[in-house]
Amino acid sequence: ELSGPVEVTVVVDGIDRGPLPLILVLDEGRHVVRYAHDGKRAVRFYYVKSGATRSLDVITRPGGFVDAR
C-alpha cells in the first residue's frame, strides 16, 4: 500500500500505475518503483517476499523531490 500526495505518480517495473494512493499486489522478487512529482523523479528498489505486506508513506520535499519510507 502506497499513500501520499495525489500529485505523485508511480511507475512499477516500467508500468504506469497512476497517482497515489495505491494498493498494489506484486509478485515475489525485486521491483523497480519510480515516483514522479513536479518534474522530479526518484527511483527505489524493493524486494517483495511471498505473503508479505508493506505500507509506505510517500512524501514530497521542496523542489519536487519524492521519497518513500
All heavy atoms as a GROMACS GRO file, in nm:
protein
  534
    1GLU      N    1   0.085  -0.118   0.000
    1GLU     CA    2   0.000   0.000   0.000
    1GLU      C    3   0.089   0.123   0.000
    1GLU      O    4   0.180   0.135   0.081
    1GLU     CB    5  -0.090  -0.001   0.123
    1GLU     CG    6  -0.180   0.119   0.131
    1GLU     CD    7  -0.273   0.116   0.252
    1GLU    OE1    8  -0.274   0.014   0.322
    1GLU    OE2    9  -0.341   0.216   0.274
    2LEU      N   10   0.064   0.213  -0.093
    2LEU     CA   11   0.136   0.339  -0.102
    2LEU      C   12   0.039   0.453  -0.076
    2LEU      O   13  -0.066   0.462  -0.140
    2LEU     CB   14   0.196   0.357  -0.242
    2LEU     CG   15   0.299   0.255  -0.288
    2LEU    CD1   16   0.331   0.276  -0.435
    2LEU    CD2   17   0.425   0.266  -0.205
    3SER      N   18   0.073   0.538   0.018
    3SER     CA   19  -0.011   0.654   0.044
    3SER      C   20   0.074   0.779   0.037
    3SER      O   21   0.196   0.774   0.055
    3SER     CB   22  -0.079   0.642   0.181
    3SER     OG   23   0.018   0.629   0.283
    4GLY      N   24   0.012   0.890   0.006
    4GLY     CA   25   0.083   1.015  -0.007
    4GLY      C   26   0.007   1.113  -0.093
    4GLY      O   27  -0.110   1.089  -0.126
    5PRO      N   28   0.071   1.221  -0.132
    5PRO     CA   29   0.003   1.325  -0.210
    5PRO      C   30  -0.045   1.272  -0.346
    5PRO      O   31   0.027   1.198  -0.412
    5PRO     CB   32   0.111   1.432  -0.230
    5PRO     CG   33   0.216   1.403  -0.129
    5PRO     CD   34   0.210   1.256  -0.102
    6VAL      N   35  -0.164   1.314  -0.387
    6VAL     CA   36  -0.221   1.267  -0.514
    6VAL      C   37  -0.142   1.318  -0.634
    6VAL      O   38  -0.156   1.265  -0.744
    6VAL     CB   39  -0.370   1.308  -0.528
    6VAL    CG1   40  -0.454   1.239  -0.424
    6VAL    CG2   41  -0.388   1.458  -0.523
    7GLU      N   42  -0.055   1.418  -0.614
    7GLU     CA   43   0.024   1.471  -0.725
    7GLU      C   44   0.138   1.377  -0.764
    7GLU      O   45   0.202   1.397  -0.867
    7GLU     CB   46   0.085   1.606  -0.688
    7GLU     CG   47  -0.015   1.712  -0.646
    7GLU     CD   48  -0.048   1.705  -0.498
    7GLU    OE1   49   0.037   1.659  -0.418
    7GLU    OE2   50  -0.160   1.743  -0.462
    8VAL      N   51   0.166   1.278  -0.681
    8VAL     CA   52   0.276   1.185  -0.708
    8VAL      C   53   0.223   1.070  -0.794
    8VAL      O   54   0.122   1.009  -0.762
    8VAL     CB   55   0.334   1.129  -0.576
    8VAL    CG1   56   0.440   1.023  -0.605
    8VAL    CG2   57   0.393   1.241  -0.492
    9THR      N   58   0.293   1.043  -0.905
    9THR     CA   59   0.258   0.929  -0.988
    9THR      C   60   0.362   0.819  -0.970
    9THR      O   61   0.476   0.845  -0.932
    9THR     CB   62   0.249   0.968  -1.136
    9THR    OG1   63   0.374   1.022  -1.179
    9THR    CG2   64   0.139   1.070  -1.160
   10VAL      N   65   0.320   0.696  -0.997
   10VAL     CA   66   0.402   0.580  -0.968
   10VAL      C   67   0.413   0.491  -1.092
   10VAL      O   68   0.314   0.464  -1.159
   10VAL     CB   69   0.341   0.499  -0.851
   10VAL    CG1   70   0.422   0.374  -0.822
   10VAL    CG2   71   0.330   0.584  -0.727
   11VAL      N   72   0.535   0.447  -1.121
   11VAL     CA   73   0.562   0.351  -1.228
   11VAL      C   74   0.631   0.232  -1.164
   11VAL      O   75   0.734   0.248  -1.098
   11VAL     CB   76   0.650   0.413  -1.338
   11VAL    CG1   77   0.685   0.308  -1.443
   11VAL    CG2   78   0.582   0.532  -1.402
   12VAL      N   79   0.574   0.114  -1.179
   12VAL     CA   80   0.630  -0.008  -1.121
   12VAL      C   81   0.676  -0.100  -1.233
   12VAL      O   82   0.595  -0.139  -1.318
   12VAL     CB   83   0.527  -0.081  -1.031
   12VAL    CG1   84   0.588  -0.207  -0.972
   12VAL    CG2   85   0.477   0.011  -0.921
   13ASP      N   86   0.804  -0.132  -1.235
   13ASP     CA   87   0.862  -0.220  -1.336
   13ASP      C   88   0.826  -0.175  -1.477
   13ASP      O   89   0.792  -0.255  -1.564
   13ASP     CB   90   0.818  -0.365  -1.314
   13ASP     CG   91   0.865  -0.418  -1.180
   13ASP    OD1   92   0.974  -0.377  -1.134
   13ASP    OD2   93   0.795  -0.502  -1.121
   14GLY      N   94   0.829  -0.042  -1.499
   14GLY     CA   95   0.803   0.013  -1.632
   14GLY      C   96   0.656   0.030  -1.666
   14GLY      O   97   0.623   0.077  -1.775
   15ILE      N   98   0.566  -0.004  -1.574
   15ILE     CA   99   0.422   0.008  -1.600
   15ILE      C  100   0.365   0.124  -1.517
   15ILE      O  101   0.379   0.125  -1.394
   15ILE     CB  102   0.348  -0.123  -1.565
   15ILE    CG1  103   0.401  -0.237  -1.650
   15ILE    CG2  104   0.197  -0.106  -1.584
   15ILE    CD1  105   0.350  -0.374  -1.608
   16ASP      N  106   0.302   0.219  -1.584
   16ASP     CA  107   0.244   0.335  -1.517
   16ASP      C  108   0.124   0.290  -1.434
   16ASP      O  109   0.028   0.234  -1.487
   16ASP     CB  110   0.202   0.439  -1.620
   16ASP     CG  111   0.157   0.569  -1.558
   16ASP    OD1  112   0.146   0.577  -1.434
   16ASP    OD2  113   0.133   0.664  -1.633
   17ARG      N  114   0.131   0.313  -1.303
   17ARG     CA  115   0.022   0.274  -1.213
   17ARG      C  116  -0.065   0.391  -1.172
   17ARG      O  117  -0.160   0.374  -1.097
   17ARG     CB  118   0.079   0.207  -1.088
   17ARG     CG  119   0.158   0.082  -1.116
   17ARG     CD  120   0.070  -0.024  -1.178
   17ARG     NE  121   0.145  -0.147  -1.198
   17ARG     CZ  122   0.098  -0.267  -1.172
   17ARG    NH1  123  -0.024  -0.284  -1.130
   17ARG    NH2  124   0.174  -0.372  -1.193
   18GLY      N  125  -0.029   0.513  -1.218
   18GLY     CA  126  -0.112   0.629  -1.190
   18GLY      C  127  -0.076   0.698  -1.060
   18GLY      O  128   0.028   0.674  -1.001
   19PRO      N  129  -0.168   0.786  -1.014
   19PRO     CA  130  -0.140   0.866  -0.895
   19PRO      C  131  -0.168   0.790  -0.765
   19PRO      O  132  -0.234   0.687  -0.764
   19PRO     CB  133  -0.237   0.984  -0.910
   19PRO     CG  134  -0.353   0.926  -0.986
   19PRO     CD  135  -0.293   0.824  -1.080
   20LEU      N  136  -0.113   0.846  -0.657
   20LEU     CA  137  -0.140   0.792  -0.524
   20LEU      C  138  -0.280   0.831  -0.480
   20LEU      O  139  -0.335   0.927  -0.531
   20LEU     CB  140  -0.038   0.849  -0.425
   20LEU     CG  141   0.106   0.807  -0.448
   20LEU    CD1  142   0.196   0.873  -0.344
   20LEU    CD2  143   0.124   0.657  -0.444
   21PRO      N  144  -0.337   0.760  -0.380
   21PRO     CA  145  -0.287   0.640  -0.314
   21PRO      C  146  -0.309   0.515  -0.399
   21PRO      O  147  -0.395   0.513  -0.487
   21PRO     CB  148  -0.369   0.634  -0.186
   21PRO     CG  149  -0.499   0.697  -0.221
   21PRO     CD  150  -0.465   0.805  -0.324
   22LEU      N  151  -0.230   0.410  -0.370
   22LEU     CA  152  -0.237   0.286  -0.446
   22LEU      C  153  -0.228   0.165  -0.354
   22LEU      O  154  -0.156   0.167  -0.255
   22LEU     CB  155  -0.120   0.276  -0.544
   22LEU     CG  156  -0.120   0.362  -0.668
   22LEU    CD1  157   0.014   0.346  -0.740
   22LEU    CD2  158  -0.232   0.323  -0.761
   23ILE      N  159  -0.299   0.062  -0.390
   23ILE     CA  160  -0.280  -0.070  -0.329
   23ILE      C  161  -0.234  -0.161  -0.442
   23ILE      O  162  -0.302  -0.175  -0.543
   23ILE     CB  163  -0.408  -0.123  -0.264
   23ILE    CG1  164  -0.446  -0.034  -0.146
   23ILE    CG2  165  -0.389  -0.267  -0.218
   23ILE    CD1  166  -0.576  -0.071  -0.080
   24LEU      N  167  -0.113  -0.216  -0.427
   24LEU     CA  168  -0.053  -0.298  -0.532
   24LEU      C  169  -0.033  -0.440  -0.483
   24LEU      O  170   0.000  -0.462  -0.366
   24LEU     CB  171   0.084  -0.242  -0.571
   24LEU     CG  172   0.086  -0.099  -0.625
   24LEU    CD1  173   0.229  -0.050  -0.634
   24LEU    CD2  174   0.019  -0.094  -0.761
   25VAL      N  175  -0.052  -0.535  -0.571
   25VAL     CA  176  -0.017  -0.674  -0.545
   25VAL      C  177   0.096  -0.709  -0.639
   25VAL      O  178   0.080  -0.703  -0.761
   25VAL     CB  179  -0.138  -0.768  -0.567
   25VAL    CG1  180  -0.097  -0.912  -0.545
   25VAL    CG2  181  -0.253  -0.730  -0.475
   26LEU      N  182   0.213  -0.739  -0.582
   26LEU     CA  183   0.332  -0.765  -0.662
   26LEU      C  184   0.382  -0.907  -0.640
   26LEU      O  185   0.368  -0.962  -0.531
   26LEU     CB  186   0.444  -0.667  -0.624
   26LEU     CG  187   0.412  -0.518  -0.641
   26LEU    CD1  188   0.526  -0.435  -0.585
   26LEU    CD2  189   0.387  -0.485  -0.787
   27ASP      N  190   0.439  -0.964  -0.744
   27ASP     CA  191   0.499  -1.096  -0.733
   27ASP      C  192   0.622  -1.090  -0.643
   27ASP      O  193   0.684  -0.985  -0.626
   27ASP     CB  194   0.542  -1.147  -0.871
   27ASP     CG  195   0.423  -1.176  -0.961
   27ASP    OD1  196   0.315  -1.207  -0.909
   27ASP    OD2  197   0.440  -1.165  -1.084
   28GLU      N  198   0.659  -1.206  -0.590
   28GLU     CA  199   0.780  -1.215  -0.511
   28GLU      C  200   0.900  -1.180  -0.599
   28GLU      O  201   0.906  -1.215  -0.716
   28GLU     CB  202   0.797  -1.357  -0.457
   28GLU     CG  203   0.919  -1.376  -0.370
   28GLU     CD  204   0.930  -1.516  -0.314
   28GLU    OE1  205   0.845  -1.601  -0.348
   28GLU    OE2  206   1.022  -1.540  -0.236
   29GLY      N  207   0.996  -1.108  -0.543
   29GLY     CA  208   1.116  -1.071  -0.617
   29GLY      C  209   1.144  -0.922  -0.610
   29GLY      O  210   1.083  -0.849  -0.533
   30ARG      N  211   1.237  -0.877  -0.695
   30ARG     CA  212   1.283  -0.739  -0.694
   30ARG      C  213   1.199  -0.655  -0.790
   30ARG      O  214   1.170  -0.698  -0.901
   30ARG     CB  215   1.429  -0.736  -0.737
   30ARG     CG  216   1.492  -0.602  -0.734
   30ARG     CD  217   1.642  -0.618  -0.760
   30ARG     NE  218   1.703  -0.490  -0.782
   30ARG     CZ  219   1.767  -0.455  -0.892
   30ARG    NH1  220   1.778  -0.540  -0.991
   30ARG    NH2  221   1.820  -0.338  -0.904
   31HIS      N  222   1.163  -0.536  -0.744
   31HIS     CA  223   1.082  -0.446  -0.824
   31HIS      C  224   1.142  -0.307  -0.825
   31HIS      O  225   1.194  -0.260  -0.723
   31HIS     CB  226   0.938  -0.440  -0.771
   31HIS     CG  227   0.868  -0.572  -0.775
   31HIS    ND1  228   0.807  -0.619  -0.888
   31HIS    CD2  229   0.854  -0.669  -0.681
   31HIS    CE1  230   0.755  -0.739  -0.863
   31HIS    NE2  231   0.783  -0.770  -0.739
   32VAL      N  232   1.131  -0.240  -0.939
   32VAL     CA  233   1.178  -0.103  -0.954
   32VAL      C  234   1.056  -0.012  -0.948
   32VAL      O  235   0.964  -0.027  -1.028
   32VAL     CB  236   1.251  -0.083  -1.087
   32VAL    CG1  237   1.298   0.062  -1.101
   32VAL    CG2  238   1.367  -0.179  -1.100
   33VAL      N  239   1.056   0.081  -0.854
   33VAL     CA  240   0.943   0.173  -0.839
   33VAL      C  241   0.995   0.315  -0.862
   33VAL      O  242   1.092   0.358  -0.798
   33VAL     CB  243   0.880   0.162  -0.699
   33VAL    CG1  244   0.765   0.261  -0.685
   33VAL    CG2  245   0.830   0.020  -0.676
   34ARG      N  246   0.932   0.385  -0.955
   34ARG     CA  247   0.970   0.522  -0.987
   34ARG      C  248   0.859   0.615  -0.942
   34ARG      O  249   0.743   0.598  -0.982
   34ARG     CB  250   0.993   0.534  -1.137
   34ARG     CG  251   1.037   0.672  -1.180
   34ARG     CD  252   1.090   0.668  -1.320
   34ARG     NE  253   1.204   0.577  -1.320
   34ARG     CZ  254   1.262   0.532  -1.430
   34ARG    NH1  255   1.218   0.567  -1.547
   34ARG    NH2  256   1.364   0.450  -1.422
   35TYR      N  257   0.893   0.710  -0.858
   35TYR     CA  258   0.800   0.812  -0.812
   35TYR      C  259   0.828   0.941  -0.888
   35TYR      O  260   0.944   0.978  -0.906
   35TYR     CB  261   0.819   0.840  -0.662
   35TYR     CG  262   0.803   0.718  -0.575
   35TYR    CD1  263   0.914   0.650  -0.526
   35TYR    CD2  264   0.677   0.673  -0.540
   35TYR    CE1  265   0.899   0.539  -0.445
   35TYR    CE2  266   0.662   0.563  -0.459
   35TYR     CZ  267   0.773   0.496  -0.412
   35TYR     OH  268   0.759   0.386  -0.331
   36ALA      N  269   0.725   1.009  -0.935
   36ALA     CA  270   0.742   1.134  -1.008
   36ALA      C  271   0.651   1.241  -0.949
   36ALA      O  272   0.535   1.215  -0.916
   36ALA     CB  273   0.711   1.115  -1.155
   37HIS      N  274   0.709   1.361  -0.935
   37HIS     CA  275   0.632   1.473  -0.882
   37HIS      C  276   0.696   1.603  -0.929
   37HIS      O  277   0.816   1.624  -0.910
   37HIS     CB  278   0.629   1.468  -0.729
   37HIS     CG  279   0.566   1.589  -0.667
   37HIS    ND1  280   0.638   1.689  -0.609
   37HIS    CD2  281   0.436   1.624  -0.655
   37HIS    CE1  282   0.557   1.782  -0.563
   37HIS    NE2  283   0.433   1.745  -0.589
   38ASP      N  284   0.617   1.687  -0.992
   38ASP     CA  285   0.662   1.820  -1.030
   38ASP      C  286   0.790   1.816  -1.113
   38ASP      O  287   0.882   1.895  -1.092
   38ASP     CB  288   0.680   1.905  -0.904
   38ASP     CG  289   0.685   2.055  -0.934
   38ASP    OD1  290   0.626   2.096  -1.036
   38ASP    OD2  291   0.748   2.128  -0.855
   39GLY      N  292   0.799   1.722  -1.206
   39GLY     CA  293   0.914   1.712  -1.294
   39GLY      C  294   1.035   1.642  -1.234
   39GLY      O  295   1.135   1.622  -1.301
   40LYS      N  296   1.029   1.606  -1.109
   40LYS     CA  297   1.140   1.535  -1.043
   40LYS      C  298   1.103   1.388  -1.030
   40LYS      O  299   0.986   1.352  -1.016
   40LYS     CB  300   1.167   1.592  -0.903
   40LYS     CG  301   1.189   1.739  -0.900
   40LYS     CD  302   1.325   1.776  -0.950
   40LYS     CE  303   1.345   1.925  -0.930
   40LYS     NZ  304   1.461   1.980  -0.985
   41ARG      N  305   1.206   1.302  -1.030
   41ARG     CA  306   1.182   1.159  -1.017
   41ARG      C  307   1.275   1.099  -0.914
   41ARG      O  308   1.388   1.144  -0.898
   41ARG     CB  309   1.204   1.090  -1.150
   41ARG     CG  310   1.099   1.129  -1.250
   41ARG     CD  311   1.105   1.045  -1.373
   41ARG     NE  312   0.991   1.083  -1.456
   41ARG     CZ  313   0.990   1.075  -1.586
   41ARG    NH1  314   1.095   1.029  -1.649
   41ARG    NH2  315   0.884   1.110  -1.652
   42ALA      N  316   1.228   0.997  -0.848
   42ALA     CA  317   1.310   0.919  -0.756
   42ALA      C  318   1.286   0.772  -0.786
   42ALA      O  319   1.172   0.731  -0.809
   42ALA     CB  320   1.274   0.950  -0.611
   43VAL      N  321   1.392   0.694  -0.788
   43VAL     CA  322   1.381   0.551  -0.816
   43VAL      C  323   1.418   0.475  -0.690
   43VAL      O  324   1.520   0.503  -0.627
   43VAL     CB  325   1.472   0.510  -0.933
   43VAL    CG1  326   1.467   0.360  -0.955
   43VAL    CG2  327   1.432   0.583  -1.060
   44ARG      N  328   1.335   0.378  -0.654
   44ARG     CA  329   1.361   0.293  -0.538
   44ARG      C  330   1.349   0.148  -0.581
   44ARG      O  331   1.268   0.114  -0.668
   44ARG     CB  332   1.262   0.322  -0.424
   44ARG     CG  333   1.270   0.463  -0.370
   44ARG     CD  334   1.398   0.486  -0.293
   44ARG     NE  335   1.408   0.620  -0.241
   44ARG     CZ  336   1.473   0.719  -0.302
   44ARG    NH1  337   1.531   0.698  -0.418
   44ARG    NH2  338   1.479   0.838  -0.248
   45PHE      N  339   1.428   0.062  -0.519
   45PHE     CA  340   1.424  -0.081  -0.546
   45PHE      C  341   1.370  -0.151  -0.422
   45PHE      O  342   1.416  -0.125  -0.311
   45PHE     CB  343   1.564  -0.134  -0.580
   45PHE     CG  344   1.621  -0.072  -0.703
   45PHE    CD1  345   1.695   0.046  -0.696
   45PHE    CD2  346   1.600  -0.128  -0.828
   45PHE    CE1  347   1.747   0.104  -0.810
   45PHE    CE2  348   1.652  -0.070  -0.943
   45PHE     CZ  349   1.726   0.046  -0.933
   46TYR      N  350   1.272  -0.238  -0.441
   46TYR     CA  351   1.213  -0.311  -0.330
   46TYR      C  352   1.218  -0.460  -0.358
   46TYR      O  353   1.200  -0.503  -0.472
   46TYR     CB  354   1.066  -0.270  -0.310
   46TYR     CG  355   1.049  -0.124  -0.278
   46TYR    CD1  356   1.003  -0.035  -0.374
   46TYR    CD2  357   1.079  -0.074  -0.152
   46TYR    CE1  358   0.988   0.100  -0.346
   46TYR    CE2  359   1.063   0.061  -0.123
   46TYR     CZ  360   1.018   0.147  -0.220
   46TYR     OH  361   1.002   0.280  -0.192
   47TYR      N  362   1.241  -0.537  -0.254
   47TYR     CA  363   1.235  -0.682  -0.267
   47TYR      C  364   1.112  -0.729  -0.191
   47TYR      O  365   1.095  -0.700  -0.072
   47TYR     CB  366   1.360  -0.750  -0.210
   47TYR     CG  367   1.358  -0.898  -0.240
   47TYR    CD1  368   1.402  -0.945  -0.364
   47TYR    CD2  369   1.306  -0.989  -0.150
   47TYR    CE1  370   1.396  -1.080  -0.395
   47TYR    CE2  371   1.300  -1.124  -0.180
   47TYR     CZ  372   1.345  -1.169  -0.302
   47TYR     OH  373   1.338  -1.302  -0.334
   48VAL      N  374   1.024  -0.801  -0.260
   48VAL     CA  375   0.899  -0.848  -0.202
   48VAL      C  376   0.913  -0.996  -0.168
   48VAL      O  377   0.951  -1.077  -0.253
   48VAL     CB  378   0.782  -0.827  -0.302
   48VAL    CG1  379   0.654  -0.886  -0.246
   48VAL    CG2  380   0.766  -0.679  -0.334
   49LYS      N  381   0.883  -1.029  -0.042
   49LYS     CA  382   0.880  -1.170  -0.001
   49LYS      C  383   0.739  -1.223  -0.018
   49LYS      O  384   0.642  -1.150  -0.002
   49LYS     CB  385   0.922  -1.182   0.146
   49LYS     CG  386   1.066  -1.148   0.171
   49LYS     CD  387   1.098  -1.167   0.318
   49LYS     CE  388   1.242  -1.131   0.349
   49LYS     NZ  389   1.272  -1.149   0.491
   50SER      N  390   0.729  -1.351  -0.045
   50SER     CA  391   0.598  -1.414  -0.064
   50SER      C  392   0.512  -1.395   0.061
   50SER      O  393   0.556  -1.420   0.173
   50SER     CB  394   0.617  -1.563  -0.092
   50SER     OG  395   0.492  -1.624  -0.111
   51GLY      N  396   0.391  -1.347   0.041
   51GLY     CA  397   0.297  -1.330   0.151
   51GLY      C  398   0.319  -1.207   0.236
   51GLY      O  399   0.244  -1.183   0.330
   52ALA      N  400   0.419  -1.126   0.205
   52ALA     CA  401   0.449  -1.008   0.286
   52ALA      C  402   0.359  -0.891   0.248
   52ALA      O  403   0.316  -0.878   0.134
   52ALA     CB  404   0.595  -0.968   0.268
   53THR      N  405   0.330  -0.808   0.344
   53THR     CA  406   0.258  -0.684   0.318
   53THR      C  407   0.341  -0.568   0.372
   53THR      O  408   0.414  -0.584   0.469
   53THR     CB  409   0.119  -0.682   0.384
   53THR    OG1  410   0.133  -0.696   0.525
   53THR    CG2  411   0.032  -0.794   0.330
   54ARG      N  412   0.328  -0.454   0.309
   54ARG     CA  413   0.406  -0.338   0.350
   54ARG      C  414   0.330  -0.212   0.316
   54ARG      O  415   0.269  -0.203   0.210
   54ARG     CB  416   0.541  -0.340   0.278
   54ARG     CG  417   0.637  -0.234   0.325
   54ARG     CD  418   0.772  -0.255   0.260
   54ARG     NE  419   0.868  -0.160   0.310
   54ARG     CZ  420   0.991  -0.146   0.262
   54ARG    NH1  421   1.031  -0.224   0.164
   54ARG    NH2  422   1.074  -0.057   0.310
   55SER      N  423   0.337  -0.114   0.405
   55SER     CA  424   0.278   0.016   0.379
   55SER      C  425   0.390   0.119   0.371
   55SER      O  426   0.479   0.120   0.456
   55SER     CB  427   0.182   0.056   0.491
   55SER     OG  428   0.071  -0.030   0.494
   56LEU      N  429   0.387   0.200   0.268
   56LEU     CA  430   0.488   0.304   0.250
   56LEU      C  431   0.420   0.440   0.244
   56LEU      O  432   0.317   0.456   0.178
   56LEU     CB  433   0.566   0.282   0.121
   56LEU     CG  434   0.653   0.158   0.114
   56LEU    CD1  435   0.714   0.146  -0.024
   56LEU    CD2  436   0.762   0.162   0.219
   57ASP      N  437   0.478   0.536   0.315
   57ASP     CA  438   0.430   0.673   0.311
   57ASP      C  439   0.519   0.750   0.215
   57ASP      O  440   0.641   0.761   0.237
   57ASP     CB  441   0.437   0.734   0.450
   57ASP     CG  442   0.376   0.873   0.455
   57ASP    OD1  443   0.288   0.902   0.372
   57ASP    OD2  444   0.417   0.952   0.542
   58VAL      N  445   0.462   0.799   0.106
   58VAL     CA  446   0.536   0.874   0.006
   58VAL      C  447   0.526   1.022   0.039
   58VAL      O  448   0.417   1.074   0.058
   58VAL     CB  449   0.481   0.845  -0.135
   58VAL    CG1  450   0.557   0.925  -0.240
   58VAL    CG2  451   0.488   0.696  -0.165
   59ILE      N  452   0.641   1.086   0.048
   59ILE     CA  453   0.642   1.227   0.087
   59ILE      C  454   0.712   1.310  -0.021
   59ILE      O  455   0.792   1.259  -0.098
   59ILE     CB  456   0.712   1.248   0.222
   59ILE    CG1  457   0.855   1.193   0.218
   59ILE    CG2  458   0.633   1.182   0.334
   59ILE    CD1  459   0.936   1.224   0.342
   60THR      N  460   0.678   1.438  -0.026
   60THR     CA  461   0.744   1.530  -0.118
   60THR      C  462   0.823   1.631  -0.037
   60THR      O  463   0.787   1.666   0.075
   60THR     CB  464   0.643   1.602  -0.208
   60THR    OG1  465   0.550   1.672  -0.127
   60THR    CG2  466   0.568   1.502  -0.296
   61ARG      N  467   0.932   1.675  -0.098
   61ARG     CA  468   1.019   1.775  -0.036
   61ARG      C  469   1.017   1.900  -0.122
   61ARG      O  470   0.979   1.894  -0.239
   61ARG     CB  471   1.162   1.722  -0.027
   61ARG     CG  472   1.175   1.593   0.047
   61ARG     CD  473   1.204   1.618   0.191
   61ARG     NE  474   1.236   1.493   0.260
   61ARG     CZ  475   1.204   1.470   0.383
   61ARG    NH1  476   1.139   1.558   0.451
   61ARG    NH2  477   1.237   1.357   0.440
   62PRO      N  478   1.060   2.013  -0.067
   62PRO     CA  479   1.068   2.134  -0.150
   62PRO      C  480   1.149   2.108  -0.277
   62PRO      O  481   1.250   2.037  -0.273
   62PRO     CB  482   1.138   2.234  -0.058
   62PRO     CG  483   1.104   2.188   0.080
   62PRO     CD  484   1.097   2.038   0.071
   63GLY      N  485   1.104   2.163  -0.388
   63GLY     CA  486   1.172   2.142  -0.516
   63GLY      C  487   1.122   2.021  -0.592
   63GLY      O  488   1.170   1.990  -0.699
   64GLY      N  489   1.024   1.949  -0.536
   64GLY     CA  490   0.962   1.840  -0.607
   64GLY      C  491   1.020   1.702  -0.578
   64GLY      O  492   0.970   1.604  -0.628
   65PHE      N  493   1.126   1.692  -0.498
   65PHE     CA  494   1.186   1.563  -0.471
   65PHE      C  495   1.087   1.472  -0.398
   65PHE      O  496   1.009   1.518  -0.315
   65PHE     CB  497   1.312   1.579  -0.386
   65PHE     CG  498   1.381   1.448  -0.358
   65PHE    CD1  499   1.455   1.386  -0.457
   65PHE    CD2  500   1.369   1.386  -0.235
   65PHE    CE1  501   1.518   1.264  -0.431
   65PHE    CE2  502   1.431   1.266  -0.209
   65PHE     CZ  503   1.506   1.205  -0.307
   66VAL      N  504   1.091   1.344  -0.432
   66VAL     CA  505   0.998   1.247  -0.374
   66VAL      C  506   1.076   1.140  -0.300
   66VAL      O  507   1.180   1.095  -0.346
   66VAL     CB  508   0.914   1.180  -0.485
   66VAL    CG1  509   0.811   1.086  -0.425
   66VAL    CG2  510   0.847   1.283  -0.573
   67ASP      N  511   1.025   1.097  -0.185
   67ASP     CA  512   1.087   0.987  -0.112
   67ASP      C  513   0.976   0.902  -0.052
   67ASP      O  514   0.863   0.946  -0.037
   67ASP     CB  515   1.180   1.038  -0.003
   67ASP     CG  516   1.280   0.934   0.043
   67ASP    OD1  517   1.284   0.823  -0.017
   67ASP    OD2  518   1.353   0.961   0.138
   68ALA      N  519   1.010   0.780  -0.015
   68ALA     CA  520   0.913   0.688   0.046
   68ALA      C  521   0.979   0.618   0.164
   68ALA      O  522   1.096   0.584   0.158
   68ALA     CB  523   0.864   0.586  -0.056
   69ARG      N  524   0.902   0.601   0.270
   69ARG     CA  525   0.956   0.531   0.387
   69ARG      C  526   0.848   0.452   0.457
   69ARG      O  527   0.732   0.475   0.439
   69ARG     CB  528   1.022   0.629   0.482
   69ARG     CG  529   0.932   0.744   0.521
   69ARG     CD  530   1.007   0.844   0.603
   69ARG     NE  531   0.927   0.966   0.605
   69ARG     CZ  532   0.950   1.066   0.684
   69ARG    NH1  533   1.049   1.063   0.766
   69ARG    NH2  534   0.876   1.173   0.681
   0.00000   0.00000   0.00000
